[in-house]
Amino acid sequence: MYKLAAIVGPTAVGKSGAAIELAKRIDGEIISCDSMQVYRGLDIGTAKATIEERQTVPHHLIDVADIEEDYNAARYQKEARQAIEAITERGKLPILVGGTGLYYQALVDEYYFLPMHFKQEVRDKWNNEINKRGLDDVYSYLRSIDPQYAQKIAPNDQKRIIRAIEVYELTGIPFSRQQKRNSNAYDLAVVGLNMERSELYKRIDCRVDIMLENGWIEEVRSLLNMGCSTKANALQALGYQQIIWYLQGLLSQKEMVREIKKETRNYAKRQLTWFRRDRRIFWINIETRDKTEIIVEKIFDYLEGQFPGA
């Protein structure tokens, strides 16, 4: 079983800085757990590690997708798993770092993802079967292939009946068996970083200001000038839509800044809600006066207890 350390928590809490210093100390490599850092061209607004930082400590799953691609959790799971194996083979410790809850959970709990090929074709086929044979007949078929799931749903629930049959046809595995996760996929040690809410919000506001000073608006303008669609999945990243609306004249600069900060604070709350459900996480509350080395020492002490001699 592969060892995997992880540092999670809300945006702007200081995960990346702590992870880089930790990786230097324990000879680790970082795997980004951020659904938007995968995109080339989204640099300032996603707070990517700098080129210098990436040269000092190897980072993985940053800049692995073009701006117009629809990157997803299934692809992330596969590529992160490959990175973990490669890092381990080099004799180093993989350190998962980020705040995208779904990507974190998909990896550490080995979510099963339904193959998407020909999905609509299968769905259309069974809708036609219902039109020809009737819903009762198709529900009877579901009971024959997956009695456990059929018992959970109503005989007239056409949407779920088709969904379950579709999953079975695409995978050969009953839908009821695909509800399971493997929480023992890795020898896992997870640290969550958090701080008092008002202090976190101050950090968020300050970071937004710094990003804008560092050229965030110019970054978005450049992407649009290159022909990137405003509907691209990448440009749904935190804050990017507000900058687009500003460039389109739909928001004033003051309104844009206010909306980005508000959205980022709301996102931080959602992140905490997600991660607090995971009882495996060891939480470290950061005080305003805590320097990075103090935080790193606390993380190191916890990991040392989980991975003796690692």
N, C-alpha and C positions, 0 to 999 in steps of 0.2 A: 504494500500500500504506500502510495507516494505521500510524503510530508508536504503540507501546504500551510503557510502562515498567511494571515489576511489582516488588513487594516481597513476598517469601514467607518462610516459615519456621515454626517451632513456636510454639504459643500462649505468650503472656507474654514473648516475647523482645524486644518493643518496636517491632513493625512499625508500629502505628497512630500512635504519637507521632512516629516518624521520618518517616512519610509526610506527616503534616500539616505539619511544618516544611519538608519538601522541596517540597510543593505550594505553600506560600507563596513559597518562593524562586524557583521556576521557573514560577509562574503555571499550576499544574496543577489538575486535579480528580480526586478519588478515586473509584474503583469498588470497592466492598466485594466481596471474594471469600470470603464466609463463608456457609455454607449455612443458618445459623440467624439471622443478623442480618437476613435478609429478612423475618422475621415481626414484625408489630406486637405489642407487649406483652412480647416477650423482650428486655429492655433491660439489666438489671444482669448477669444470668448470661452474656450474650453479649458483654459489654464493648463495647457500641456507643459510637461517638463521641458526645459530649454535644451538646445542641442548640447551645450556644455554639460548639463546634468545627465543627459543620456549617454554622453561619452564617458562620464565618470562611473555611472551605474547603468548596466544594460536595462532597457525598458522594452517590453513586448506589447503587442496589440495597440500600438499607436501608429497612425498613418498607414493603415492596411487596406483602406477602401477609398475609391474615388468618390467625389462629392455627389455624384448623381446615383450612386449605388444605394440599394435598400438593404443595408446591413441589418442583421437580426440576431436574436438571442441564440438560435440554433447554430448559426455560423460561429458566434462568439464561443459557445460551449466547446465546439470542435477544435477551434484554433487555440483556445486557452489550455485545453487538455494537452494538445501537442506541445505547447510551450512549457507546461509543467514537466512533461516527460523529458524534454530536451535539457532543461535547466538541471533537473535531478541527475541526468546522465553525466553532466559536467561537474557533478559533485557540489553543486550550490543549492541554496534553499530558495524555492520560488516564494515570492511575497505578492499576494494579490492586494491591490490597492485601488480603492475608488468608492463611489457612492451609488452606482446603478444597481438597485436592489434585485431586479429581475435577472440581470446578467450574473450577479453573485450567486443567487439561488439556483439558477440553471446549471451552473458549474458545480457548486459544492454538493448539491443534492441530485445531480445527474438526472435532470428533467428529461422525460422522453418527448421528442418533438415529432409530430405527425408529418410525414413526407408530403410536400405540397404538389408534386407532379400529378397532373390529370385529376386533381381534386374536383374541379367543377364538372368534369366529364362524368365522374362517378356519381356526384350529387344529381346531375340531370337525369342520369339513367334511372335512379331510384325514384325520383319524382314522376318519371314516366311510368314506372312500374306501379306506383300508387294509383295513377290515373287509370291504368288498365286493370289491375287486380284488386284494388281497394286497399285502404290503410290497414284493415284488420289482417289481411293476408300477409302484408309486409311486416306487420308487428309480430305475427306468428313466426316469420322467418328470423326476426331478431331474437325471439325467445329460443330458437333452436341453436343459434350461434353464441348467444351471450345472455343466458337466463338471469344471471345476477343483475346485470344492468337493466334488462327489460322489466324486472320486478320493481325497480326504483322509479320508473317513469310511467306516466299515464298512457294507456293504449291509443289515445288520440293525439299524443304529442308528436306531431309529424316531424318537426324540426329536429328533435333529439333522436327520434327513431332513425332518420336518415343519417344523422351525424354518426351514430354508433355503427351503423352498417358500413358507412363510408370508411371509418377508421379500420374496421375489420378487413375490408377489401384491400386497403392500401398497405396494411401491415401484417395481416394474418394473425393479429393478436386481439382478443376481445377488448372492447373499450373499458370494461370494468377492471381489467388488469393493468390498464395504462394510467390509472389514477395514483399509482404508487410512485414514491421517490426513494432514492437510496441515500440516506443521510450518513452512510458510512463509506462514501466513495473515496474519501481521503483521510489521512491522519491529520486532522484539521485543528488549528489553533487560531482563533479569531479575536482580535482586539477591536473594540469600538471606541472611537474618540468623540467626546461631547463636551460642551461647556454651557455655562449659564446662558439662557436664551438671549437676554439683552446684549451680552457681550458678543455672542455669535452674530446677531443682527448688525452690530457695529462693524464686525469683520466683513460681513457680506457687503455692506454699503461701501466700505473703504475699498474692497477689492473691485467692485464694479467701477468706482471712480478711477482706480489705477488702470484697469483694462481699457477704459475709454481714453485715458491719457496716452496709453501705449499704442493707440491706433486701431481700436476695435471697429470703429465706424469705417475706416479706410479698408480694413480687411473685408467687411461685408460688401462695400462698394466695388471692390476689386472682383469678388466672386460673381456679383451680378453683371459686371462689365464683361466677364468671360463667358457669359451666357447661362450661368447656373439658374435653373428655375426656382422661383420663390416657393414652389410647392415641393421641392426636393426634401426628402426625409432629413438630410443633414441640416437644412436651414430651419428645421423646427426646434433646433437646440435652444437651450435657455438663453433668452435675450436677443437672439438673432432676428426673430420676427419683429420685435419692437424697433430694432435699428432699421429694418426694411421699411416699416411704416413711417419712420422718421424720414428716411431718404425719399419716400413717395409723397411726403408732405402731409401725411395723415396724423402725425404727432409732432408737437414742438419738441425741442431738445430737452426741456425741463420735464415734459410729460414722459418722454422716452426713458429718461434716467429713473424717474419715479416708478414707472411700470416695470422696468428690469429689476430694480431692487425689490419691489413687492413680489414679483413672480419668483425671484430667487429665494426670498424668505419662506414663501409658501412651499417651494420645492424642498427646502431644508426640513420643514415640518413633516412632509410626506416621507422623506428619507428616514427620519427618526422613527416614524410610525412603522415603516416596513421592517427596519433592522431590529426594533425592540421585540418583534415577534420571535426572533431567533434566540433561544435560550442558551445556545452555545457561545454567544458573544460575551467576552469579558470587557466590561465598560471601564474606561478611564476618564474621569472628569478633569478637564484641563482648567487650571486657574489662570487668571489674566497675567499673573507674574511669571508663570511657568515658561522657561526657555526650552527650546527644542531638545537640548541634551537631557533635560529632566524627563520630558515625555518619552524620549527614546530609551532612557534607562528603565522606566516603568514597563514599557513594551518588552524590552529585552528580558527583564526579570520574569515576566509572565511566560514568554516563549521558552526560556530556559527551563522553567518548571514543566512545560508541556513536552518539550523535545530535549530531554537530558542528553548532553554530549553532542548535540547537533551543531 
